[in-house]
Amino acid sequence: MHAPAPERNAELLAAYGRQPSTANRNAVVHANLPLVWRLAREESRRSGHNIDDLVQVGCIGLIKAVERFEAQRGATLSTAACPWIRGAMRQYLRDRCRPLTGSHHLLDLVSRGQRLQQQRLHQGLQPLPPEALAKALGTNLERWREGLALQRGLRLTSLDQPQGDADGVALVELLPAPEADGTASTGYGAAIRWEQRRQLWRSLKGLERSQRRLVLGRVLLQRSWRELGQQLGLSGKVSQRRCQQALAQLRQRLQESERPGPPLPRPEIRPTPAPGPTASPTRPPAGSEWRSPVHC
């Protein structure tokens, strides 16, 4: 399937402009199906979704683009149709192919409520409280809160993302310790934890005293940057920058300590001679001096 020539596409668009019938519109859509297939292949490689579903959704976007296309603006149909086709595919992937799914009715309820609040903000009105918003949407407060909880639950968050402000604790630090399920409560797990603490303390001792105070005060005592700066006679920004530098050095030291050392040299194994008759000592050639190992 090849893309239509510009002249052929212009003739079909002119015919659809003179008589906007369904047959003329479908003729334009059928002639531009290669564009849909090309964009569907790109989105399929990007998302891993089935290309046939993306082609069907992309055809809907192409139909909308043909119906709203205005040739007098000077743009070609392919230029105007690409955002419609790609937008239809990505909206389909966002709404139907998310890694976590929930009730479509609740998600639609939340999106309608958010659009209503945005409209009131654009009109210069105050946002509605939850009770009044649920009543305006034709539902009760409990169902509205259930939809909000579902929307929050469907959001994917990185474990390294700090909570609250940029200086908050990351989610990975809030996870329970491995020994909570009993898997690391053995002696082997205790030995691993002791070795990790030993390496951490050796790396901390390699830092300067002020850097060590910043790291321990921030991580263990949860002090603010301003409090740490006041203890060291620094500003909050300077103490934050120095603490980040210390953490980077500490991380580098720990990574270097975890690197495996060079392999030990393998001992040289000499082949054992095969058992046989005991060979008598060989006498030196005649004329040379020879002494017996047994001295009388």
N, C-alpha and C positions, 0 to 999 in steps of 0.2 A: 504494500500500500504506500503510494508516494503522495507527497504534498501537491495540491493543485497548483497549476500555474497562476501567476498573478492576474493574467487576463481572464482566465476561467473563473477565478474567485470574484473578480470585479463584475463579471456578467451575472453570476448567481446573486450577488448582493444587490445589483441594480434591479434584477427581476423581483427580488423580495421587497425592495423598496417601492417598486411600482404597485405590486400586489402582495401585501403581507399575509399570505396564506400559509397554512401548515405545510403544504407540499413544498412550496418554495423555501420555507425555513428549513425543512428536513433535508432539502437538497444542499443547502449551504453547510449544514451540520455534517452530512455524509462526506462532503468534499474535504472537510477539515478534520476528519477523524485521525489522520496521522499525527496531528499536533497533540491530540489527547493521548495517543499511545506513547509518544515520546515523553511527555510529562509523567505519565503513569509509570513508565520504566524508571525514571529518576526517583520518584517517590517510593517505588517498590524497593529499589536498592537502598534507599535511605532508611526506610522503616521496616523492611522485611515482610511487608504485607502482600497478600495475593494481588497480582496485577489486574486480574479480571474485575475484582470489586472496585479497584481504583478507576478502571476505564469506565465502568458504569456511572460512578459518581462524577467523573470528569465530563462525561457527555451531558449530564445535567447542567454543569457549569458552562459548557459550551453553548447549550441552548439559551441560557440566560444572557450570555454575552452576545449572541446573534440578535436576540430580541432587543437588546439595549444599544446595539452598535449604531454609531452615527458617522457615516462616511465623510460628512462635511468638516469634521474636525481634523482631517488630514492624517490620521493614524491608520495603520493596516489592521485587519481583523485579527491576525495572529498576535500582534502587540496588545490589542485590547482584550483578547480572550485569555491570554496566559494567566493574568491574576485571577480571573473567574474560575478557570479550570483548577489551578493549583490551590486556590482558596477552598474550593469544594472538597478536594481530596484531603487537605489537611484538617478541615473541619470534621470530616468523616473519621479520620484517624484519631482526632482529639476526643470526639464524643463517643465513638463506638469501640475503639481499639486501645483504650488506656490500660495500663498494667493492673490497676485496681478498679473494680467496677462497683456500682451501687445502684440504687433505685433511680431510674431515669425520671420518674415523676418528681421525686424530691429535688433532684438537680435542676430540673426545669423550674420548679417553684422558687428555688434560691436565685436562679438567673433572672426570673421575672421580678423578684423583689429588689435585686441589685439594680436592674434597669430603672425601676420606679424611683428608687432613691437618687440615681444619677439624674433623672429628669427633673426631680424637685430641686436638686442643687443647681442645675442649669437655669431654672426658673427663678432662682434666688430665694427658695423656700427652705425651711429647716427640714432635716431628715425626720421621717416618722419614727416614733418609738416602736419597739417590737410588737406590742399589743395592737397598735393602730395599723402597722404594716401588715400583720397577719390578717386583720379584718379586711383591709383593702384588697388583699390577694384572695379572699374567700376561703380562708383556712383558719385553724386555731393556732394558738401560740406554741403548743407542744409540738405540732408538726413542723412549724417553722424552725424551732430550735433543733429538731431532729435533722432537718435538711442542712442547717449550718454545721452541725456536728459531722454529718456525712461529707460535706465539702472539705472540712478540715482534715478528716481522716484520709481522703483520697490524695492529699498533697504529698509528694515525695520530697523528703528533706535529706540532705547529706548529713552523715554522722559527724563530719568535721565542721559543720556550720555552727557558729556560736549562738547561744540562746540569748535573747534580749538584744543588748547592744553588741558592738564589735568586740568588746572585751569580755563577753560572757563565757560561760563554760560550754564546751562542745558536748554534743549528745553522746559521743563515744566515751566521754569521761563519766557519764551518768549510768552506763551499763553496769550490771552486777558483775562482781568478780568471778573468775572461772571456778573458784572453789565453792560457789553458792550451790551448784548442783551436785557436789560431791565428787566430781571427776578429778579434781586436783588436790584432794585431801590426803593423798597417800604421801609416803615419805619422799617419793620421787618429785612430786609437785612441790613439797616444802623445800627440797634442795634447789629446785629451779627458782623459786621465789627468793631464797636466801642469796643465790648467785646474782639475781637481778638487782637486789638491794645493794649488794656489795659493789657491783659495777656502777650503779647510780651514785653511790656515795663517793667512790673513787673519782668519778667524773665531776661531781660537785666540788670536791677538794681541789681540783685543777683550776677552778674559777677563782677570780679575785673575791676578796671578802665582801665588797659592796655588791658585786654581781650575785654572790650567793645569798646575801640578805634580800635582794630584790626578788630572786626566784622563789625562795622559801616563803617570804612574806606574801607574794602574790598567789602561789599555788596552794600552800598549806593554810595560811591565815586568811586568805581571801581579802587582803587589804586593797584599798583603792590606790590608783596611781598618785593621787594627791597626798595620801597618808604616807606612802613609801617615799615620795619625794621630800616630804617634810623631815623624815627621819635622817635622810642623807643630805639635806640642804640643796635639793634639786627641785625643778618644776615637775609637774605631772607629765608633760610631754617628754621631757628628757629621761625621766625614770622609766616611762613606757618604752622608749627607744632602747635604752640600755638593757632593760629586761629582755626585750626581744632579741637583742644581740647575744645576751648570755644564754638564752634558750637555744639559739641556733648553734652556739659553740657546744652546749651540752648535748644537743642532738647529734652533732657531728662526732663527738667523743664516744657516744654510745654506739653509733653505727660502726666506728672504727674498732671498738672492742668486740663487736659481734662478728666481724669478718673472720673467717677461718684462717688460721696460720698456714705457713707452708707445710706441705706433707713431709713427714719424717722420712729420712733415707732408708730404703729397704736394705736389710743386712745381706751381705754377699754370701750366698750359699755355694760352697764348693762341692762338687760331686764326690761321693764316697767311692773309693776304688773297689772294684769287684773282688770278692774273696778268691784267693788262689794259694798255691804253694808258696811258702816263705822263701823269698829269694835270698840266696847267699850273698854276702857282701862282695862286690866286684873288686878284684885286685887291680891296682894300677898297672899300667904297662911296664914292661921290664925296663930297668935302668932308672926308674924313679924311686924316690924314698917313700917308704910306706911303713906306718907304725900300727900295731894292733891296738884296738881300743882298750884292751886289758893289759895293764902294765904290771909286770912281775917285779 
